[in-house]
Amino acid sequence: MFPYIQIVLSVLLIVCVLLQQTGASMGGAFGGDNFSAGYHTRRGAEKTLFYATIVLGVLLALSALLALVLH
């Protein structure tokens, strides 16, 4: 049963990560000065998605640890 739970959690985590919008542009990825775009306050759906990503990551890690201990 744990593999199915882990598959569902990992797919949900991937979706949450892909739905998040990053503030960094391509210039920031290659060493450009992009400090002002990297810091902003999350509000509304973006904040909910951010917390959901954290919760899903923790649940995936806990399920992996639990599966390791039980098997």
N, C-alpha and C positions, 0 to 999 in steps of 0.2 A: 504493500500500500504506500510505503514511503516514496518509491520512485515516481508514482503518479502525482503525489502531492508536490514533489520537487520539480517535476516537469511543469505543472501548472504555475507554481510560484516563479520559476525561472522565466516562463513566457510572459507573465504579468510584469515581472521586473524589467525585462527587455522592453516591453511596450511603454512602461512608465519612463524609462531612461530616454527612449527615442522621442517621446512626446514633449520632453522638457526643452525649452528654448534656452540656448546659451547666450550670454551677453558678449562673448568674445567673437571677434571677426577673424578672418583669415590672417590679417596683419598681426594680430596678437598671437596666433599660433606659430608664426615664424619669427618671433622676437620683436615685433613692433610695439610701440608704446600705445597700449590700449587699456590703461588703468581705469578710466572713467566708465567704460562700458561693462567692466567686470563686477562692479558692486552696485546692486540695486535691491530694493525691498520687494520681497515676494508678497503678492496679495491675491486673494480670491482663489481661483482654480489652480494657479501656479503654485501657491503655498500648499494646497491640498495635495497636489501631485508630488511635490517635493517630500512631504511627510509620508505619503503612500510609498514612495520609492525607498525611504529609510526603513519603514516597517516591513516591506516585502524583503528587503535585503537581510534584515535581522531574522525574519521568519525562515528564509531560505538557509541561512547559516545554522540556525537552531535545528532545523529539520535534518540537515546534513550531519550535524554532530549527534543528534539522537539516533539516526540511522546507523552511524558508525558505532555507537555504544551498544545498540541492541543487536547488531549482527556480528 
